[in-house]
Amino acid sequence: MHSAVNITEPFFRQALPVWLPGRETEMNLTLGFRAILPPSHDASLRIAAWTRYRVWLNGNVLAWGPTRGPHGYYRVDEWDLNGKLHQERNLLAIEVAGYNVNSYELLDQPSFLQAEVEGDGKVMAATDLNFEALIPGEREQKAARYSFQRGFSEVYRLRCDSFSWRTDLNATFKRVSLQTQGEKRLLAHHVPLPQFDLRYPIAHVSHGRLEPIEPESLYSDRSLVNISDQFKGYRLEELEETPFRDIQKLASVRSVQDDGSYSPNEPFTIPADTWSIIDFGVNLTGFPGLHVACETPARMILAFDEILTNGDVNDKRLGCINVVDYHLEPGTYALDAFEPYTLRYLKIYAIGGGVSVNRIHLREHASPDASKATFRCSDDQINRIFEAARETYRQNAVDIFTDCPSRERAGWLCDSFFTSRTALDLTGHTKVEDNFLQNFLLPERFPFLPEGMLPMCYPSDHNDGVYIPNWAMWFVIELEEYRNRGGDSQLIADLKPRVMALMDYFKRYENSDGLLEKLEQWVFVEWSRANDFVQDVNYPTNMLYHGCLRSVARLYNEDAFAKKAERVKTRILEQSFDGEYFVDNALREGETLRLTRNRSETCQYYAFFFDIASAETHPELWRKLRDDFGPIRTEDDRHPEIHASNAFIGYYLRLELLSRYGEAEIILRDVRGYFSYMAEQTGTLWENAGSYASCNHGFASHVAHVLLRDSLGVQVFPLEKRVRFSPPKVSLDWADAEIPMGESKIVCGWSGDGNIDTAIAPEGWRMN
């Protein structure tokens, strides 16, 4: 394969990067750019920008981006305009929001736009040639951060003509001068660009009145009170509006339940100082929008969440400001949020004046090719869980693999290990993973982190110096699986110095036994009591280290790492196993390590997953894990002395072990027990066992991989061009699937007692 790294292509024929002179590092400044284009039958828009852009063509949303790259690099998106420049004069308008704050979602880098339209073999428009620029002014600049992990929330002050610059060929506006910025290092976007399909609500939920109250306390998340040189943003006293606090001062009273379906084209009125909640039917990610009219000035706030809390929308449940705030002069408006958000339920507040709304929608931001795969079986509950896994994947795999599309939208390691498996099953390619891994390759260094350490999520800023050493090890383990998926061999080779530097980093923490001891920063095993036992010697972390060392040995033919891995395994077995279970940690007391009595379910799974133990070497422990743990343990409080696993990542390690030992029927039982209530409540899969955090987490899409492998019985080996199809013995009447692979597909199905009905491999591949 050719390397995914390509920084030499001349992406632009003419356009140069531009911005307002001297204002390229100003926080939350939005600029508008417009160009008038003649008709063309064969045209495209090439665009690179920072921080975020949205493109309108003849008054309709065309594009949003950019595809994210690493520090010092910018990806060039190319949008097809064929058949879209059909008017004599076509208005192309581009909004660019320059955030200039450090976050987990987006890098703190100077603002710019570099764009050109090429049609019929010539450059029709370019940023430094014939684009006009303005400061639209409708978005409040001094707004609160949306969350600790993302940029700014949205507050608008609108008149009827606020958007005319992007919809009206003859609009009048104050033009501003632009200045060419320094040359940018550019990369191909490489991944399929998203589509922006409209999704509509399915039902009205409830409505009621607002009454003023005096809350006991006002919302003060760390993203509001921790503004400093280390964490950038506007201080609370600088904010021009605080909708997140204004909502707290209004009680939603006299709630009336609605049971009527929603019709997109039927307007309904929300009188002054009332609210209405609507339901999209499933958890979605994208840009909420609607058409709204008001006869008197009104303030309309859109609040949203993935679930209902006590029948209401809790817009602060995730430590986010889940609101978009509109101050409206009398008139008619077509509104779309600028940033994508995640929601099932939308609550519309009308404050100070009534509004009439219709055509409520969510303009999706999701992977465009996650629907290539199909999976069906005789159990509708399992089918719903598969579709929830697909829905979770498509919202978390647009340009990189993200943890969640809501609170963070960040490219977290470990999460990516699981999501990347799903990617191949649902899309038939590794393009998103190519980008994800390339982003870790290209920076010269990672600011604020120790030499050799990798960021826990990237592309992100970590000004506070926080990192998860465990996640860097998961990076190496994913890299080996990426190779086995047919990933870019040159990219893997180019990453060797980075991997070796990471191994040098860990050397400084090896004790006299060769085990990692007193690792610094955020040592993370999983979201459970297991994470209370991470010092001084944490055995799950060292089990992971054993797996990481073996991956390095196999990736780069370095036998010394294989030998070190065996020494680590020997010491773990000597120290951690107490004759019944593996113990999570030991504490340093002078020259002695004292084994604790802390034992977690997840520690046992780490031991088996990383081959410290097996069903052959520890048969009694495996029998207990297989038969007594999982979702059934809650039925009679089995083994209460062993701290229970959570979804991230204990559930998934358990399913992997059951698969390893051919327990397909138990997998079906556990999948139902773990995930059916999630699929029913949100249509997506969650970060934790409960709904107290993200209800849409990318790693959880791995359930789709599990069902294809263990309930259908298909395993794909791209390097060997081989498909293994072996119908499992499970309590299903039938199962079938189509799995994309490149431009072809795998088709498999069975019925009855494992009778193969269909088994088709791509041309040039072999089956079994």
Secondary structure, DSSP 4 states (H G I P E B T S, - for coil): ---S----S---SS---EE-TT-TT-TTEEEEEEEEE--BSSEEEEEEEESEEEEEETTEEEEEEPPP--TTEEEEEEEE-TTTB-SSSEEEEEEEEE-----SSS-----EEEEEEEETTEEEEETTTT-EEE----B-SS--BS-SSS-B-EEEEE-TTTTHHHH-TT--------EEPPP-EEEE--SPPPB--EE---EEEEEEEEEE---SS----HHHH--SSSS-S--GGG-S--HHHHGGGEEEEEEEE--PBP-TTS-EEE-TTEEEEEEEEEEEEEEEEEEEEESS-EEEEEEEESS-BTTB--TTTTSS--EEEEEE-SEEEEEE-SS-EEEEEEEEEEESS-EEEEEEEEEE-B-TTTTS-EEEES-HHHHHHHHHHHHHHHHSBSSSB-S-TTTT---BTTHHHHHHHHHHHHHS--HHHHHHHHHHHS-S--TTS-TTPPPSBSS---TT----HHHHHHHHHHHHHHHHTT--HHHHHHTHHHHHHHHHHHHTTB-TTS-B-S--S---S-SSGGGG--SSEEHHHHHHHHHHHHHHHHHHT-HHHHHHHHHHHHHHHHHHB-SSSB-SEEEEETTEEEE----BHHHHHHHHHTTSS-TTTSHHHHHHHHHH-STTHHHHT-STTSBPP-IIIIIHHHHHHHHHTT-HHHHHHHHHHHHHHHHHHHSS--SSSSTTS-S--GGGGHHHHHIIIIII-EEEEGGGTEEEE-----S-SEEEEEEEETTEEEEEEEETTTEEEEEE--TT-EE-
